[in-house]
């Protein structure tokens, strides 16, 4: 487990660094573009983020399963995956273009052509991250993703600074992704092993059987998560979308922490399943505790300091986004539990379709109720309700699959202890003493005190996972020095 923990920590640190880069771009953009222009830029990103998920269909993610199970033919698996992505992306993008034209721009509108081009360029020949993770190589993932983020950030900021025009920014991004596609093709040709053994018979059918339900689940899940963005921009306009997206800028925290642990654990859980050794559910339970140790304090601090964080980071013009960020703390707590992982490790991805459908239906109903009454806060409230309903359904499925009761599904006592420590430590942040510290410095000081109290409480409560994380971090830092 130490090797896995080391990879998870390295990958988490790498993705946290990438998160910092992602956060830096809007911080700069909101000071260059007016709120309305920034809202239009975010509208383009809403459409592209959805179409990218539809076009990619989560096919590259299957490399985390098929490279460990077909390690002798890994590049053949990569080639097959790339062909699947190319065919799927072209078909889905073409379908979206036709539907938007039939509905006279009701789906995407004036961003249709750039959105379609950007999605096609973005998803094709983009297998590297999953290939390296499946082969236990998190370091190249950091270099690749960080380099890509830095390039996008520079292109957006330079285009915005010199043009103040969303159209110029959009087409600059398209040109960048075109250059990345060419570079990826060259790197693939140089790196691929030419004389690998043939892949196992029936691999196409096996991969399609794996990808189809998981891809449908991801499409529905991403649609559910973006329903709020779509509802806000269609009902309330681009300015409200600007506030809403700023309020949700804590979302990459989930990607950097929870998904880092999940992507490292999935190949190992698959290997344990193939050899019949170890307890996969126990590994998942410990990973859940690690998520809680990191994310519970973040949720508490978001609720407490949402307004000063928003004002200091994005400016006073974006203070209306603070309530969105506070409610998003509930979503952060829910996302500590990656209940898709045990199902994916067992190659039982079909139930994920049903769970995401539940989330979609519940989310759409909640949006219809909340947004007309409480505006942008209703969008994130609907997200919290839909994601929680989805988690409950998945929890029941995983418990049945594993043959355990709900009480034994996860280490609930340890999770409750971590939650209690997070809440108790949060009491100190509500003291009036922090109001006497000027500006954002008060938030920093309060957060440092909170972290110290939280760690002390975990130690007093004898949460062994904390010491495990500390030991692994020391080991990695010691080796890096």
C-alpha positions as CSV (number, residue, x, y, z in Angstrom):
1,X,0.0,0.0,0.0
2,X,3.0,2.4,0.5
3,X,3.7,2.4,-3.2
4,X,0.1,3.2,-4.0
5,X,0.0,5.9,-1.3
6,X,3.2,7.5,-2.6
7,X,1.7,7.6,-6.1
8,X,-1.6,9.1,-4.8
9,X,0.3,11.8,-2.9
10,X,2.5,12.6,-5.8
11,X,-0.5,12.8,-8.1
12,X,-2.5,14.8,-5.6
13,X,0.4,17.3,-5.3
14,X,0.7,17.5,-9.1
15,X,-3.0,18.1,-9.6
16,X,-3.2,20.6,-6.7
17,X,-0.5,22.5,-8.6
18,X,-2.6,22.3,-11.7
19,X,-5.6,23.5,-9.7
20,X,-3.6,26.6,-8.7
21,X,-3.0,27.3,-12.3
22,X,-6.7,26.8,-13.1
23,X,-7.6,29.2,-10.4
24,X,-5.0,31.8,-11.5
25,X,-6.6,32.2,-14.9
26,X,-10.0,33.5,-13.9
27,X,-8.4,35.6,-11.1
28,X,-6.6,37.5,-13.9
29,X,-9.5,37.4,-16.4
30,X,-12.0,39.0,-14.1
31,X,-9.7,42.0,-13.9
32,X,-9.3,42.2,-17.6
33,X,-12.9,41.5,-18.8
34,X,-16.1,43.1,-17.7
35,X,-18.5,40.8,-15.9
36,X,-20.7,40.4,-19.0
37,X,-17.7,39.4,-21.2
38,X,-16.4,37.0,-18.6
39,X,-19.9,35.5,-18.4
40,X,-19.8,34.9,-22.2
41,X,-16.4,33.3,-22.0
42,X,-17.8,31.0,-19.2
43,X,-20.8,30.2,-21.4
44,X,-18.4,29.0,-24.1
45,X,-16.6,26.8,-21.5
46,X,-19.9,25.4,-20.3
47,X,-20.8,24.2,-23.9
48,X,-17.3,22.9,-24.6
49,X,-17.0,21.1,-21.2
50,X,-20.2,19.2,-21.9
51,X,-19.4,18.4,-25.6
52,X,-15.9,17.2,-24.6
53,X,-17.3,14.7,-22.2
54,X,-19.9,13.6,-24.8
55,X,-17.3,13.3,-27.5
56,X,-14.7,11.5,-25.4
57,X,-17.3,9.2,-23.8
58,X,-14.8,8.4,-21.1
59,X,-13.2,5.9,-23.4
60,X,-9.6,6.9,-22.4
61,X,-10.5,6.1,-18.8
62,X,-10.8,2.4,-19.8
63,X,-7.0,2.3,-20.2
64,X,-6.8,2.2,-16.4
65,X,-8.6,-1.2,-16.6
66,X,-7.3,-2.7,-19.9
67,X,-3.6,-1.9,-19.7
68,X,-3.2,-3.7,-16.4
69,X,-5.2,-6.7,-17.7
70,X,-3.4,-6.7,-21.1
71,X,0.0,-5.4,-20.1
72,X,1.8,-7.3,-22.9
73,X,-0.1,-5.4,-25.6
74,X,-0.4,-2.0,-24.0
75,X,0.2,0.0,-27.2
76,X,-2.2,-2.1,-29.1
77,X,-4.8,-1.2,-26.4
78,X,-3.9,2.5,-26.8
79,X,-4.3,2.3,-30.6
80,X,-7.7,0.6,-30.3
81,X,-8.8,3.2,-27.7
82,X,-7.7,6.1,-29.9
83,X,-9.7,4.7,-32.8
84,X,-12.8,4.4,-30.6
85,X,-12.4,8.0,-29.4
86,X,-12.0,9.3,-33.0
87,X,-15.1,7.5,-34.3
88,X,-17.2,8.3,-31.2
89,X,-16.2,12.0,-31.1
90,X,-16.9,12.6,-34.8
91,X,-20.3,11.0,-34.6
92,X,-21.4,12.8,-31.4
93,X,-20.1,16.2,-32.5
94,X,-21.9,15.8,-35.9
95,X,-25.1,14.9,-34.1
96,X,-24.9,17.9,-31.8
97,X,-24.3,20.2,-34.8
98,X,-27.3,18.8,-36.6
99,X,-29.6,19.1,-33.5
100,X,-28.5,22.7,-32.9
101,X,-29.3,23.6,-36.5
102,X,-32.7,21.8,-36.4
103,X,-33.6,23.7,-33.2
104,X,-32.4,27.0,-34.6
105,X,-29.5,27.5,-32.1
106,X,-31.5,26.7,-29.0
107,X,-28.7,24.3,-27.8
108,X,-25.5,26.2,-28.4
109,X,-26.3,29.1,-30.7
110,X,-23.5,31.4,-31.9
111,X,-20.8,29.3,-30.3
112,X,-21.7,26.2,-32.3
113,X,-18.8,26.0,-34.8
114,X,-16.0,26.9,-32.4
115,X,-17.4,24.6,-29.7
116,X,-17.5,21.7,-32.2
117,X,-14.0,22.3,-33.5
118,X,-12.5,22.8,-30.0
119,X,-14.1,19.5,-28.7
120,X,-12.8,17.5,-31.6
121,X,-9.3,18.8,-31.2
122,X,-9.3,18.5,-27.4
123,X,-10.4,14.8,-27.1
124,X,-8.5,13.1,-29.9
125,X,-5.0,11.7,-29.2
126,X,-5.4,12.7,-25.6
127,X,-4.7,9.3,-24.0
128,X,-1.3,10.1,-22.3
129,X,-2.5,10.8,-18.8
130,X,-4.4,7.5,-18.5
131,X,-1.6,5.5,-20.2
132,X,1.0,6.8,-17.7
133,X,-1.3,6.3,-14.7
134,X,-2.0,2.7,-15.7
135,X,1.8,2.1,-15.8
136,X,2.4,3.8,-12.4
137,X,4.1,6.9,-13.8
138,X,2.5,9.9,-12.1
139,X,5.4,12.3,-12.8
140,X,4.8,12.6,-16.6
141,X,1.2,13.3,-15.8
142,X,2.2,16.4,-13.9
143,X,4.5,17.6,-16.7
144,X,1.9,17.0,-19.4
145,X,-1.2,18.4,-17.6
146,X,0.7,21.4,-16.1
147,X,2.3,22.2,-19.4
148,X,-1.1,22.1,-21.1
149,X,-2.7,24.3,-18.4
150,X,0.0,26.8,-18.5
151,X,-0.2,27.1,-22.3
152,X,-4.0,27.5,-22.2
153,X,-3.7,30.1,-19.4
154,X,-1.1,32.1,-21.3
155,X,-3.1,32.0,-24.6
156,X,-6.3,33.1,-22.9
157,X,-4.7,35.9,-20.9
158,X,-2.7,37.3,-23.8
159,X,-5.7,37.2,-26.1
160,X,-7.9,38.9,-23.5
161,X,-5.3,41.5,-22.8
162,X,-4.8,42.6,-26.4
163,X,-8.3,42.1,-27.7
164,X,-10.8,42.2,-24.9
165,X,-12.9,40.1,-27.3
166,X,-14.3,36.7,-26.4
167,X,-14.2,35.6,-30.1
168,X,-10.5,36.2,-30.3
169,X,-10.0,34.2,-27.0
170,X,-12.0,31.3,-28.3
171,X,-10.2,31.0,-31.6
172,X,-6.9,31.3,-29.9
173,X,-7.8,28.3,-27.8
174,X,-8.8,26.3,-30.9
175,X,-5.4,27.1,-32.5
176,X,-3.6,25.9,-29.4
177,X,-5.5,22.6,-29.3
178,X,-4.7,22.0,-33.0
179,X,-1.0,22.4,-32.2
180,X,-1.3,20.0,-29.3
181,X,-3.0,17.4,-31.5
182,X,0.0,17.5,-34.0
183,X,2.5,17.3,-31.2
184,X,0.7,14.3,-29.6
185,X,0.7,12.5,-32.9
186,X,4.4,12.9,-33.3
187,X,5.1,11.8,-29.7
188,X,2.9,8.7,-30.2
189,X,4.8,7.7,-33.3
190,X,8.1,8.0,-31.5
191,X,7.0,6.2,-28.3
192,X,4.9,3.3,-29.6
193,X,6.4,-0.2,-29.5
194,X,6.0,-1.7,-33.0
195,X,6.2,-5.5,-32.4
196,X,4.0,-6.1,-29.4
197,X,2.1,-9.4,-29.2
198,X,-1.4,-9.4,-30.6
199,X,-4.2,-8.3,-28.2
200,X,-6.4,-11.0,-26.7
201,X,-9.3,-12.2,-28.9
202,X,-12.5,-10.3,-28.3
203,X,-10.8,-7.2,-26.9
204,X,-12.9,-4.8,-29.0
205,X,-16.1,-6.4,-27.7
206,X,-14.8,-6.4,-24.1
207,X,-13.7,-2.7,-24.3
208,X,-17.0,-1.7,-25.8
209,X,-18.9,-3.6,-23.1
210,X,-16.9,-1.7,-20.5
211,X,-17.0,1.7,-22.1
212,X,-20.6,1.9,-23.1
213,X,-22.3,1.9,-19.7
214,X,-19.5,3.9,-18.1
215,X,-19.5,6.4,-20.9
216,X,-23.3,6.8,-20.7
217,X,-23.0,7.2,-17.0
218,X,-20.4,9.9,-17.4
219,X,-22.4,11.7,-20.0
220,X,-25.5,11.7,-17.8
221,X,-23.5,12.6,-14.7
222,X,-21.7,15.5,-16.4
223,X,-25.0,16.8,-17.8
224,X,-26.4,16.6,-14.3
225,X,-23.5,18.6,-12.8
226,X,-23.8,21.2,-15.6
227,X,-27.6,21.5,-15.5
228,X,-27.2,24.4,-13.1
229,X,-24.9,26.2,-15.5
230,X,-27.3,25.7,-18.4
231,X,-30.3,26.7,-16.3
232,X,-28.5,29.9,-15.1
233,X,-27.4,31.0,-18.5
234,X,-30.7,30.3,-20.2
235,X,-32.9,31.7,-17.5
236,X,-30.8,34.4,-15.8
237,X,-28.2,35.4,-18.4
238,X,-24.4,35.6,-18.7
239,X,-23.9,37.9,-15.8
240,X,-25.5,35.5,-13.4
241,X,-23.5,32.6,-14.9
242,X,-20.3,34.6,-14.2
243,X,-21.3,34.8,-10.5
244,X,-22.4,31.2,-10.4
245,X,-19.2,29.8,-12.0
246,X,-17.0,31.9,-9.7
247,X,-18.9,30.4,-6.7
248,X,-18.2,26.9,-8.0
249,X,-14.5,27.4,-8.5
250,X,-13.8,25.1,-5.5
251,X,-14.9,22.2,-7.7
252,X,-11.4,21.4,-9.1
253,X,-10.4,20.6,-5.5
254,X,-12.5,17.4,-5.9
255,X,-10.8,16.5,-9.1
256,X,-7.3,17.1,-7.7
257,X,-7.8,15.1,-4.5
258,X,-10.5,12.5,-4.8
259,X,-9.8,11.6,-8.4
260,X,-6.0,11.4,-7.8
261,X,-6.6,8.7,-5.2
262,X,-9.2,6.9,-7.3
263,X,-7.1,6.8,-10.5
264,X,-4.2,5.3,-8.5
265,X,-6.4,2.7,-6.7
266,X,-8.4,1.5,-9.7
267,X,-5.6,-0.4,-11.5
268,X,-4.5,-2.0,-8.2
269,X,-8.1,-3.0,-7.3
270,X,-8.4,-4.6,-10.8
271,X,-5.1,-6.5,-10.2
272,X,-6.4,-7.7,-6.8
273,X,-9.6,-8.8,-8.4
274,X,-7.7,-10.8,-11.1
275,X,-5.5,-12.6,-8.6
276,X,-8.2,-13.0,-5.9
277,X,-5.9,-11.4,-3.3
278,X,-6.7,-8.7,-0.8
279,X,-9.9,-6.9,0.2
280,X,-10.8,-4.3,-2.4
281,X,-13.5,-2.7,-0.3
282,X,-11.1,-2.2,2.6
283,X,-8.7,-0.3,0.3
284,X,-11.6,1.8,-0.9
285,X,-12.7,2.5,2.7
286,X,-9.2,3.8,3.7
287,X,-9.1,6.0,0.6
288,X,-12.5,7.5,1.6
289,X,-11.0,8.4,5.0
290,X,-8.1,10.1,3.3
291,X,-10.5,12.1,1.2
292,X,-12.4,13.1,4.4
293,X,-9.3,14.2,6.2
294,X,-8.4,16.5,3.3
295,X,-11.9,17.7,2.2
296,X,-13.9,18.1,5.4
297,X,-11.7,21.0,6.6
298,X,-12.0,22.6,3.2
299,X,-15.8,22.4,3.4
300,X,-15.8,24.1,6.8
301,X,-13.5,26.9,5.7
302,X,-15.5,27.5,2.6
303,X,-18.7,28.0,4.7
304,X,-16.9,30.3,7.1
305,X,-14.9,32.5,4.8
306,X,-16.7,32.4,1.4
307,X,-17.3,36.1,1.1
308,X,-13.8,37.4,2.0
309,X,-12.2,34.7,-0.2
310,X,-14.4,35.7,-3.1
311,X,-13.8,39.4,-2.6
312,X,-10.0,39.0,-2.2
313,X,-9.6,36.6,-5.1
314,X,-12.0,37.9,-7.7
315,X,-12.9,41.4,-6.5
316,X,-15.8,43.0,-4.8
317,X,-17.9,42.8,-8.0
318,X,-18.2,39.1,-7.5
319,X,-19.4,39.1,-3.9
320,X,-22.8,37.8,-5.0
321,X,-21.0,34.5,-5.7
322,X,-20.3,33.9,-2.0
323,X,-23.5,32.1,-1.1
324,X,-22.9,29.7,-4.0
325,X,-19.5,28.8,-2.6
326,X,-21.0,28.3,0.9
327,X,-23.6,25.8,-0.3
328,X,-21.0,24.1,-2.4
329,X,-19.3,23.0,0.8
330,X,-22.1,20.4,1.1
331,X,-21.1,19.0,-2.3
332,X,-17.5,18.8,-1.3
333,X,-18.5,16.6,1.7
334,X,-20.5,14.3,-0.5
335,X,-17.7,13.9,-3.0
336,X,-15.5,12.3,-0.4
337,X,-17.2,9.1,-1.3
338,X,-16.3,7.8,-4.8
339,X,-18.8,5.0,-4.9
340,X,-18.1,4.4,-8.6
341,X,-14.7,2.9,-7.8
342,X,-15.7,-0.5,-6.4
343,X,-18.1,-1.0,-9.3
344,X,-15.5,0.0,-12.0
345,X,-12.9,-2.3,-10.4
346,X,-15.3,-5.2,-10.7
347,X,-16.1,-4.3,-14.3
348,X,-19.8,-3.7,-13.3
349,X,-20.4,-0.3,-14.9
350,X,-24.0,-0.8,-16.1
351,X,-25.4,0.2,-12.7
352,X,-23.7,3.6,-13.0
353,X,-26.1,4.5,-15.8
354,X,-29.1,4.0,-13.5
355,X,-27.4,6.1,-10.7
356,X,-26.7,9.0,-13.0
357,X,-30.2,8.9,-14.4
358,X,-31.5,9.2,-10.9
359,X,-29.2,12.2,-10.3
360,X,-30.3,13.8,-13.6
361,X,-34.0,13.5,-12.8
362,X,-33.6,14.7,-9.3
363,X,-31.4,17.5,-10.3
364,X,-33.7,18.7,-13.1
365,X,-36.7,18.7,-10.7
366,X,-34.7,20.5,-8.0
367,X,-33.5,23.2,-10.5
368,X,-37.1,23.8,-11.6
369,X,-38.1,24.3,-7.9
370,X,-35.0,26.2,-6.6
371,X,-33.7,28.5,-9.4
372,X,-37.0,30.5,-9.9
373,X,-37.2,31.1,-6.1
374,X,-33.6,31.6,-5.0
375,X,-31.7,32.3,-8.2
376,X,-28.0,31.2,-8.5
377,X,-28.0,29.6,-5.1
378,X,-30.8,27.3,-6.4
379,X,-28.4,25.9,-9.0
380,X,-25.8,24.7,-6.4
381,X,-28.6,23.5,-4.1
382,X,-30.0,21.3,-6.8
383,X,-26.5,20.0,-7.4
384,X,-26.1,19.0,-3.7
385,X,-29.5,17.3,-3.7
386,X,-28.9,15.3,-7.0
387,X,-25.4,14.2,-6.1
388,X,-26.6,13.0,-2.6
389,X,-29.4,11.0,-4.1
390,X,-27.0,9.4,-6.6
391,X,-24.6,8.5,-3.7
392,X,-27.4,6.8,-1.7
393,X,-28.3,4.6,-4.7
394,X,-24.7,3.7,-5.4
395,X,-24.1,2.9,-1.8
396,X,-26.9,0.4,-1.8
397,X,-25.5,-1.3,-4.9
398,X,-22.0,-1.5,-3.6
399,X,-23.2,-3.0,-0.3
400,X,-25.2,-5.7,-2.1
401,X,-22.3,-6.5,-4.5
402,X,-19.9,-6.8,-1.6
403,X,-22.3,-8.8,0.5
404,X,-22.1,-6.4,3.5
405,X,-24.6,-4.3,5.3
406,X,-24.7,-0.5,4.9
407,X,-23.2,-0.2,8.4
408,X,-20.1,-2.1,7.2
409,X,-19.8,-0.5,3.8
410,X,-17.3,2.1,5.0
411,X,-15.4,2.9,8.2
412,X,-18.3,5.1,9.5
413,X,-16.9,5.5,13.0
414,X,-13.6,6.9,11.7
415,X,-15.4,9.1,9.2
416,X,-17.7,10.5,12.0
417,X,-14.6,11.1,14.1
418,X,-13.0,13.1,11.3
419,X,-16.2,15.1,10.8
420,X,-16.4,15.8,14.5
421,X,-12.8,17.1,14.5
422,X,-13.5,19.3,11.5
423,X,-16.6,20.9,13.1
424,X,-15.0,21.3,16.5
425,X,-11.9,22.9,15.1
426,X,-14.2,25.2,13.0
427,X,-15.6,26.8,16.2
428,X,-12.3,28.7,16.6
429,X,-12.7,30.4,13.2
430,X,-15.9,32.1,14.3
431,X,-14.1,34.1,17.0
432,X,-14.3,37.9,16.6
433,X,-10.6,38.1,17.0
434,X,-10.1,37.4,13.3
435,X,-12.2,40.5,12.4
436,X,-9.4,42.6,14.0
437,X,-6.8,41.2,11.5
438,X,-7.0,43.4,8.4
439,X,-8.1,42.0,5.0
440,X,-7.3,38.5,3.7
441,X,-4.6,38.1,6.3
442,X,-7.3,37.3,8.9
443,X,-8.5,34.4,6.7
444,X,-5.0,33.0,6.4
445,X,-4.3,33.2,10.1
446,X,-7.7,31.7,11.0
447,X,-7.1,28.8,8.5
448,X,-3.7,28.1,9.9
449,X,-5.0,27.9,13.4
450,X,-7.9,25.8,12.2
451,X,-5.5,23.3,10.5
452,X,-3.4,23.0,13.6
453,X,-6.5,22.4,15.8
454,X,-7.9,19.9,13.3
455,X,-4.6,17.9,13.2
456,X,-4.4,18.0,17.0
457,X,-7.9,16.7,17.4
458,X,-7.3,13.9,14.9
459,X,-4.2,12.9,16.9
460,X,-6.1,13.0,20.2
461,X,-8.9,10.9,18.6
462,X,-6.3,8.4,17.4
463,X,-7.2,8.6,13.7
464,X,-4.4,6.3,12.3
465,X,-4.9,7.4,8.7
466,X,-3.6,10.9,9.6
467,X,-0.3,9.5,10.7
468,X,-0.2,7.3,7.6
469,X,-0.6,10.3,5.4
470,X,2.0,12.3,7.3
471,X,4.5,9.4,7.1
472,X,4.0,9.0,3.4
473,X,4.4,12.8,2.8
474,X,7.6,12.9,4.8
475,X,8.9,9.9,2.9
476,X,8.2,11.5,-0.5
477,X,9.6,14.9,0.6
478,X,12.7,13.1,2.0
479,X,13.3,11.3,-1.2
480,X,12.8,14.4,-3.3
481,X,15.5,16.2,-1.2
